Amino acid sequence: MKSICVFCGSNPGHNHIYLEQARQLGAVLAQRGISLIYGGGSVGLMGAVADACLQAGGRVVGVIPRHLWAMEVGHRDLTELHIVESMHERKAMMAELSDGFVVLPGGIGTLEEFFEIWTWGQLGIHKKPFGVLDVDGYYRQMFAFLDHMTGEGFLKPEQRGMVQQSADPTTLLDALAAYDAPNVGKWLEMKES
C-alpha cells in the first residue's frame, strides 16, 4: 500500500489518548512510506494525524471543500492540497487517491464516511482494505450493534468480516497490508452464481 485515507474527527475529543493515537498513526504511516490522504483540516484529530505524519517526514495530501477552506480550518503546510467544490467530490477524490482506509474516532461525518466506504466495498465498487482504529474502546458499542445487525440477518457475516479492527495503529496497518481483496467480494460472486 502506498497511500491510506484516514477518516477522523475535526475535534480532539475529551480523552487525550485520541490525539496520542492519531499522532502515532501519522508517524507510523510516515515510517512505512505510506502517504496520508485525509480531509485537509488543521484542527482536531485531522490536524494531529497530518502534523505527526509531516513531522516524521511523510507525505500528506489533503482534500477539502472550498467552503471549509474559507472558514480557515484548512491545513496550509501539506505536501499537496486539493480544494474541491463539494463533500461528494471530496470523498470521491479521497477514495480514488487511496489504497486503503482507516477510521479514527470522530463524529457523524466520520461515521458517514466509514459507512459509505464500507458500502462501496460491499457492492464491489472498490476492493480496498478498510479498518477501524478502536482507540480506548471508542467504537465498542458500534461493533456490538454491527454484531446485532448480523445476528438479526441484516448484515451477512462475510460483510461484517470486511472491517478490520484494532486498538493499535501498527497492528491495524499490518492487517490492512495482509488484506485479501478477492475474498472480500466473494459473497457477491456466490450470490451471482
Rosetta silent file (secondary structure, phi, psi, omega in degrees, C-alpha in Angstrom):
SEQUENCE: MKSICVFCGSNPGHNHIYLEQARQLGAVLAQRGISLIYGGGSVGLMGAVADACLQAGGRVVGVIPRHLWAMEVGHRDLTELHIVESMHERKAMMAELSDGFVVLPGGIGTLEEFFEIWTWGQLGIHKKPFGVLDVDGYYRQMFAFLDHMTGEGFLKPEQRGMVQQSADPTTLLDALAAYDAPNVGKWLEMKES
SCORE:     score description
SCORE:     0.000 S_00000001
   1 L     0.000  132.468 -179.835    0.000    0.000    0.000 S_00000001
   2 L  -103.209  -18.437 -178.378    1.290    3.397   -0.987 S_00000001
   3 E  -149.721  143.270  177.737   -1.497    5.544    0.466 S_00000001
   4 E  -127.894  130.248  173.377   -4.054    5.351    3.271 S_00000001
   5 E   -89.085  130.236  178.243   -7.088    7.577    3.640 S_00000001
   6 E  -112.773  123.553  173.243   -7.826    8.467    7.258 S_00000001
   7 E  -100.069  129.428 -178.888  -11.324    9.489    8.319 S_00000001
   8 L  -163.342  174.155 -175.415  -11.414   11.203   11.713 S_00000001
   9 L   -74.107  148.293  172.733  -12.839   13.994   13.798 S_00000001
  10 L   -88.884    4.784  172.391  -12.220   17.681   13.349 S_00000001
  11 L  -113.943  157.286 -179.923  -12.441   17.848   17.160 S_00000001
  12 L   -84.474  -13.910 -173.887   -9.858   16.387   19.552 S_00000001
  13 L    77.381  172.758 -177.487  -12.377   14.683   21.841 S_00000001
  14 L   -88.558  -22.611 -176.562  -12.196   14.785   25.643 S_00000001
  15 L   -96.033  123.665 -176.962   -9.736   11.936   26.134 S_00000001
  16 H   -58.654  -22.032 -177.712   -6.080   12.817   25.420 S_00000001
  17 H   -66.594  -24.877  178.277   -5.485    9.296   24.070 S_00000001
  18 H   -62.851  -46.287  177.208   -7.424   10.159   20.894 S_00000001
  19 H   -65.390  -40.678 -179.482   -4.825   12.785   19.959 S_00000001
  20 H   -60.879  -45.076 -178.808   -1.977   10.489   21.008 S_00000001
  21 H   -70.903  -34.128  175.324   -3.188    7.646   18.791 S_00000001
  22 H   -62.277  -44.192  178.540   -3.834    9.995   15.862 S_00000001
  23 H   -64.598  -40.514  179.548   -0.252   11.228   16.171 S_00000001
  24 H   -63.142  -43.439  178.606    1.060    7.685   16.458 S_00000001
  25 H   -60.132  -45.813  179.153   -0.823    6.653   13.308 S_00000001
  26 H   -58.536  -42.792  179.898    0.580    9.631   11.402 S_00000001
  27 H   -66.666  -41.665 -179.867    4.127    8.782   12.476 S_00000001
  28 H   -65.552  -39.653  176.754    3.752    5.098   11.595 S_00000001
  29 H   -58.374  -46.912  179.365    2.410    5.975    8.136 S_00000001
  30 H   -61.526  -44.664 -179.466    5.472    8.160    7.529 S_00000001
  31 H   -60.779  -32.450 -179.409    7.845    5.471    8.816 S_00000001
  32 L   -89.048   -1.028 -179.220    6.325    2.946    6.414 S_00000001
  33 L    71.865   26.346  179.478    6.477    5.332    3.462 S_00000001
  34 L  -100.150  124.110  177.825    2.680    5.395    3.171 S_00000001
  35 E   -69.163  140.611  174.453    1.137    8.696    2.075 S_00000001
  36 E   -91.580  124.286  171.776   -1.639   10.075    4.256 S_00000001
  37 E  -110.308  127.799 -177.507   -4.772   11.083    2.366 S_00000001
  38 E  -155.490 -177.700 -171.836   -7.233   12.976    4.553 S_00000001
  39 L   -74.578    3.621  171.819   -9.794   15.766    4.696 S_00000001
  40 L    80.708    6.725 -177.880   -7.286   18.629    4.675 S_00000001
  41 E   -83.056  159.625  179.426   -8.132   20.115    8.069 S_00000001
  42 L  -109.221    3.134 -173.805   -5.750   21.666   10.562 S_00000001
  43 L  -117.792  162.155  175.102   -7.861   21.062   13.662 S_00000001
  44 H    61.154 -149.721  179.494   -8.747   18.163   15.932 S_00000001
  45 H   -66.049  -29.890  177.957   -7.625   14.647   15.118 S_00000001
  46 H   -59.084  -50.083  179.723   -7.340   15.653   11.464 S_00000001
  47 H   -65.150  -36.889 -178.088   -4.647   18.193   12.249 S_00000001
  48 H   -65.714  -46.249 -178.625   -2.904   15.846   14.691 S_00000001
  49 H   -67.165  -39.121  179.403   -2.530   12.944   12.257 S_00000001
  50 H   -66.665  -47.910 -179.153   -1.378   15.273    9.462 S_00000001
  51 H   -60.901  -42.399 -179.216    1.144   17.154   11.620 S_00000001
  52 H   -65.263  -39.807  178.690    2.622   13.927   13.004 S_00000001
  53 H   -65.205  -45.051  178.624    2.999   12.443    9.538 S_00000001
  54 H   -62.604  -45.302 -178.528    4.659   15.616    8.240 S_00000001
  55 H   -63.122  -26.922  178.994    6.975   15.878   11.256 S_00000001
  56 L   -90.366    8.066  177.242    8.101   12.284   10.668 S_00000001
  57 L    87.254   15.550 -178.047    8.963   13.126    7.042 S_00000001
  58 L   -85.493  169.640  177.812    5.807   11.696    5.490 S_00000001
  59 L   -99.153  130.149 -177.570    3.752   12.818    2.512 S_00000001
  60 E  -127.987  124.559 -179.983    0.331   14.296    3.330 S_00000001
  61 E  -115.571  121.197  178.677   -2.389   15.006    0.769 S_00000001
  62 E  -104.765  145.865  175.591   -5.435   16.988    1.858 S_00000001
  63 E  -130.901  114.282 -173.544   -8.787   17.224    0.093 S_00000001
  64 E  -135.359  137.218  175.447  -11.038   19.967    1.412 S_00000001
  65 E   -67.961  147.269 -177.130  -14.225   21.619    0.152 S_00000001
  66 H   -54.756  -40.587 -177.042  -13.910   25.312   -0.653 S_00000001
  67 H   -66.300  -29.378  176.429  -16.477   26.358    1.983 S_00000001
  68 H   -78.948  -35.475  176.168  -14.413   24.692    4.737 S_00000001
  69 H   -61.073  -42.857 -178.478  -11.176   26.183    3.416 S_00000001
  70 H   -63.571  -26.221  178.473  -12.849   29.600    3.504 S_00000001
  71 L   -82.281    6.108  175.450  -13.678   29.075    7.190 S_00000001
  72 L    64.244   34.777  172.646   -9.900   28.848    7.784 S_00000001
  73 L  -104.563   -0.194  179.411   -9.807   25.278    9.029 S_00000001
  74 E   -72.611  142.321  178.548   -7.691   24.128    6.069 S_00000001
  75 L   -78.479  129.499 -173.628   -4.125   22.971    6.732 S_00000001
  76 L  -100.238    2.262 -175.596   -1.668   25.307    4.996 S_00000001
  77 L  -124.418   34.048 -177.482    1.521   23.225    5.185 S_00000001
  78 L   -84.648  162.382  175.071    0.646   19.989    3.377 S_00000001
  79 L   -64.369  -40.466 -177.764    2.650   18.199    0.722 S_00000001
  80 E  -150.584  140.873 -179.991   -0.314   18.507   -1.617 S_00000001
  81 E  -136.146  133.501  175.081   -3.747   20.116   -1.276 S_00000001
  82 E  -116.375  122.029  174.694   -6.869   19.786   -3.412 S_00000001
  83 E  -101.529  118.769 -175.256   -9.659   22.328   -2.908 S_00000001
  84 E  -114.304  173.184 -173.465  -12.905   20.884   -4.266 S_00000001
  85 L   -90.730  -21.284 -175.363  -16.440   22.192   -4.613 S_00000001
  86 L  -147.965  165.334  175.950  -18.447   19.679   -2.562 S_00000001
  87 H   -64.802  -35.590  178.765  -18.313   16.988    0.089 S_00000001
  88 H   -62.736  -45.050  179.000  -19.228   14.419   -2.576 S_00000001
  89 H   -64.358  -38.317  178.391  -16.263   15.451   -4.693 S_00000001
  90 H   -59.273  -51.582 -177.213  -14.037   15.351   -1.616 S_00000001
  91 H   -64.567  -39.382  179.467  -14.980   11.771   -0.714 S_00000001
  92 H   -64.150  -42.521 -179.740  -14.669   10.549   -4.287 S_00000001
  93 H   -68.065  -41.662  178.399  -11.199   12.068   -4.664 S_00000001
  94 H   -60.462  -42.025  179.120  -10.025   10.736   -1.307 S_00000001
  95 H   -65.361  -41.267 -179.062  -11.198    7.243   -2.283 S_00000001
  96 H   -65.037  -38.004 -176.869   -9.535    7.477   -5.677 S_00000001
  97 H   -78.945   -9.765 -169.892   -6.188    8.580   -4.207 S_00000001
  98 L  -108.832  148.728  174.497   -6.131    5.857   -1.536 S_00000001
  99 L   -98.245   -7.891  179.802   -5.133    2.207   -1.431 S_00000001
 100 L  -172.714  175.266 -172.621   -6.960    1.635    1.859 S_00000001
 101 E  -138.505  140.305  175.296   -8.886    3.372    4.637 S_00000001
 102 E  -129.027  136.319  178.748   -8.535    3.837    8.401 S_00000001
 103 E  -110.313  123.957  172.791  -11.191    5.262   10.701 S_00000001
 104 L  -100.920  173.956  174.181  -10.179    7.071   13.894 S_00000001
 105 L   -55.302  147.150  179.557  -12.613    8.433   16.481 S_00000001
 106 L  -175.969 -173.079 -177.974  -14.901   11.126   15.155 S_00000001
 107 L  -100.999 -149.272 -174.017  -18.463   12.326   14.907 S_00000001
 108 H   -67.283  -30.906  176.655  -21.290   11.826   12.447 S_00000001
 109 H   -64.884  -41.333  177.909  -19.189   12.931    9.469 S_00000001
 110 H   -64.026  -43.823  178.053  -16.599   10.280   10.263 S_00000001
 111 H   -62.669  -41.623  179.787  -19.312    7.631   10.626 S_00000001
 112 H   -61.477  -43.438  178.880  -20.884    8.688    7.340 S_00000001
 113 H   -63.637  -43.517  179.294  -17.528    8.368    5.554 S_00000001
 114 H   -60.861  -50.012 -176.945  -16.890    4.972    7.144 S_00000001
 115 H   -68.636  -32.213  176.882  -20.275    3.528    6.259 S_00000001
 116 H   -67.342  -45.115 -178.473  -20.136    4.879    2.727 S_00000001
 117 H   -67.305  -34.221  176.175  -16.706    3.372    2.036 S_00000001
 118 H   -66.003  -44.479  178.364  -17.875    0.093    3.589 S_00000001
 119 H   -60.133  -43.425  178.052  -20.993    0.132    1.402 S_00000001
 120 H   -60.222  -40.278  177.816  -18.869    0.762   -1.690 S_00000001
 121 H   -66.454  -42.404  179.487  -16.710   -2.226   -0.741 S_00000001
 122 H   -60.737  -37.203 -178.995  -19.758   -4.395   -0.081 S_00000001
 123 L   -84.652   -2.597  179.585  -21.132   -3.517   -3.523 S_00000001
 124 L    81.166   13.347  178.268  -17.809   -4.220   -5.218 S_00000001
 125 L   -68.819  -31.746  172.056  -17.206   -0.581   -6.198 S_00000001
 126 L  -140.687  162.049  176.859  -13.743   -0.944   -4.662 S_00000001
 127 L  -126.653   41.554 -177.971  -11.692   -3.827   -3.290 S_00000001
 128 L   -98.033  146.345  179.954   -9.535   -1.790   -0.930 S_00000001
 129 L   -73.439  150.775  175.416   -8.978   -2.708    2.709 S_00000001
 130 E  -147.614  149.049 -178.351  -10.506   -0.660    5.479 S_00000001
 131 E  -155.205  168.739 -176.800  -10.376   -0.776    9.203 S_00000001
 132 E  -115.927  125.933  172.045  -11.176    0.963   12.443 S_00000001
 133 E   -87.659   99.321 -173.250   -8.597    2.107   14.966 S_00000001
 134 L   -85.466   77.983 -175.925  -10.703    1.497   18.047 S_00000001
 135 H   -68.817  119.118  175.645   -8.935    3.871   20.407 S_00000001
 136 H    53.104   34.650  177.748   -9.743    3.120   24.058 S_00000001
 137 H    72.665   18.635 -176.871  -12.920    1.250   23.057 S_00000001
 138 L   -54.129  -38.977 -176.238  -14.435    4.298   21.335 S_00000001
 139 L   -99.925   12.428 -177.220  -16.239    2.106   18.775 S_00000001
 140 H   -54.380  -47.620 -177.919  -17.090   -0.795   21.122 S_00000001
 141 H   -69.069  -32.547  176.594  -20.821   -0.073   21.123 S_00000001
 142 H   -64.894  -43.559  179.157  -20.879    0.379   17.337 S_00000001
 143 H   -63.840  -37.534  177.161  -19.264   -3.038   16.886 S_00000001
 144 H   -62.219  -41.117  178.499  -21.801   -4.555   19.266 S_00000001
 145 H   -67.266  -39.382  177.099  -24.595   -3.078   17.162 S_00000001
 146 H   -61.702  -38.621  176.187  -22.977   -4.375   13.950 S_00000001
 147 H   -65.813  -37.912  175.905  -22.873   -7.831   15.530 S_00000001
 148 H   -62.512  -44.709  177.194  -26.545   -7.403   16.452 S_00000001
 149 H   -57.608  -41.439  179.643  -27.343   -6.479   12.818 S_00000001
 150 H   -65.021  -45.702  179.210  -25.525   -9.622   11.705 S_00000001
 151 H   -62.065  -30.857 -179.342  -27.394  -11.771   14.215 S_00000001
 152 L   -87.863   -0.980  174.565  -30.707  -10.325   13.043 S_00000001
 153 L    86.853   13.433  178.994  -29.929  -11.120    9.406 S_00000001
 154 L   -97.583   -9.459  178.653  -29.473   -7.597    8.071 S_00000001
 155 L  -138.995  122.115 -179.304  -25.711   -7.888    7.618 S_00000001
 156 L   -69.680  146.434  178.224  -24.072  -11.012    6.226 S_00000001
 157 H   -55.206  -36.323  178.724  -21.171  -12.446    8.254 S_00000001
 158 H   -63.707  -37.654  178.126  -18.939  -12.003    5.187 S_00000001
 159 H   -70.405  -41.868  177.971  -19.847   -8.316    5.078 S_00000001
 160 H   -61.896  -36.903 -178.684  -19.271   -7.902    8.812 S_00000001
 161 L   -72.500   -7.609  179.386  -15.899   -9.574    8.377 S_00000001
 162 L   -69.060  -26.507 -174.786  -14.787   -6.964    5.844 S_00000001
 163 E   -86.828  116.826  172.467  -13.975   -4.480    8.627 S_00000001
 164 E   -80.324  148.380  177.595  -10.543   -4.860   10.190 S_00000001
 165 E  -149.464  143.316  177.626  -10.271   -3.525   13.722 S_00000001
 166 E  -161.725  157.644  174.698   -7.543   -2.998   16.288 S_00000001
 167 L   -92.434   -2.162 -175.514   -6.650   -0.683   19.151 S_00000001
 168 L  -120.711  125.989 -178.489   -3.073   -0.442   17.850 S_00000001
 169 H   -57.556  -41.604 -178.607   -2.082    1.505   14.693 S_00000001
 170 H   -65.919  -44.054  178.923    0.738   -0.871   13.747 S_00000001
 171 H   -62.691  -41.624 -179.796   -1.433   -3.971   14.131 S_00000001
 172 H   -65.218  -45.108  179.630   -4.217   -2.371   12.093 S_00000001
 173 H   -64.157  -35.797  175.465   -1.865   -1.356    9.260 S_00000001
 174 H   -62.576  -41.747  178.994   -0.423   -4.886    9.228 S_00000001
 175 H   -64.073  -40.877  179.112   -3.952   -6.291    8.894 S_00000001
 176 H   -66.158  -38.155  179.957   -4.719   -3.920    6.020 S_00000001
 177 H   -66.894  -28.955 -179.378   -1.461   -4.867    4.281 S_00000001
 178 L   -88.720    3.615 -176.222   -2.393   -8.566    4.563 S_00000001
 179 L   -56.209  134.633  179.620   -5.845   -7.897    3.113 S_00000001
 180 L  -106.367   89.403 -173.574   -7.006  -10.454    0.537 S_00000001
 181 H   -52.956  -45.043 -177.115   -9.035   -8.355   -1.891 S_00000001
 182 H   -59.802  -31.380 -177.687  -10.566  -11.186   -3.960 S_00000001
 183 H   -76.288  -21.313 -179.826  -12.155  -12.747   -0.879 S_00000001
 184 H   -63.371  -42.489 -179.570  -13.881   -9.535    0.185 S_00000001
 185 L   -87.903    9.959 -174.909  -16.220   -9.643   -2.799 S_00000001
 186 H   -59.237  -39.013 -179.469  -16.643  -13.421   -2.551 S_00000001
 187 H   -63.156  -30.715  176.133  -20.191  -13.158   -1.227 S_00000001
 188 H   -66.874  -41.854  179.376  -21.120  -11.173   -4.346 S_00000001
 189 H   -63.503  -41.523  179.552  -19.751  -13.934   -6.561 S_00000001
 190 H   -64.446  -37.553 -178.267  -21.670  -16.587   -4.604 S_00000001
 191 H   -67.276  -35.986 -177.960  -24.837  -14.520   -4.871 S_00000001
 192 H   -75.586  -25.751 -176.384  -24.465  -14.198   -8.657 S_00000001
 193 L   -88.225    0.000    0.000  -23.893  -17.922   -9.250 S_00000001
